[in-house]
């Protein structure tokens, strides 16, 4: 039997309850969407900004990066690849690996005695590196000089210099698994050209060794000079390479 309706009680129209739920969901959706977007991005170890002074064609340049995908466009000679070279140089690559110079000093702008690179990394979340020391940002700074030694500085979010030691930079890069020599981490213009239009199978095989980290692993094991391992670690040459 149907329930008896009390006098004065208003029965909500059919569908009103579901409509109120939809309204509540719409009101909450912006917050939930923002949280969902944040969860899609890494909270640490990603580049959020690059600043350049007197580096190659850039006299005073800064660029902010989105945490996901960034497109940098411009005419030839406008300095697009110089940004990649700056990131490589700041993260301890050799000048020859940038394909822009044979020595670090050649990366300094013509007519200038010094250059400065700053790469700012996000340092939040569970995978942050020493957040109690650096805060939510880690600034890696490298100063290049024509007449004296080049200098590294690791700077906290508040602008305090934490360290000038290269070993501490290596620890940060290792913690975030940043290996700028790996083409899967940083793909240079020349590597991209070889990958897309390359026809030499030997170069493609070498690209594979670098991308998977096998080349670096072999070099590291050889560097520690353990006879038992180094004598038995073997990477076969590409088939029919003649070597």
Order of alpha helices (4+ residues) and beta strands (2+ residues): alpha-beta-beta-alpha-beta-alpha-beta-beta-beta-alpha-alpha-alpha-alpha-alpha
